[in-house]
């Protein structure tokens, strides 16, 4: 993945989620592993947005652990700053 210096807007760099650098993959896995109520399977890495740190945009499959395992396609934004990762948002697409 190419590094970005663009500030504010999204730098689109679509790739499969299994091609992530190890540091990013580990950070995202740690964030998603701490969530309750749903499980997430990363499908695509869309790109980055430089803000106070870096936002990483993913498309993922969400499987709810309640309501009979209902599935959705979601947009996930994971924020990275100082080598720490945190969930910024989850938005259902369909």
Helices and strands as residue ranges (DSSP letters): E 10-16, G 17-19, H 22-33, E 38-50, E 54-64, G 67-69, E 71-81, E 84-92
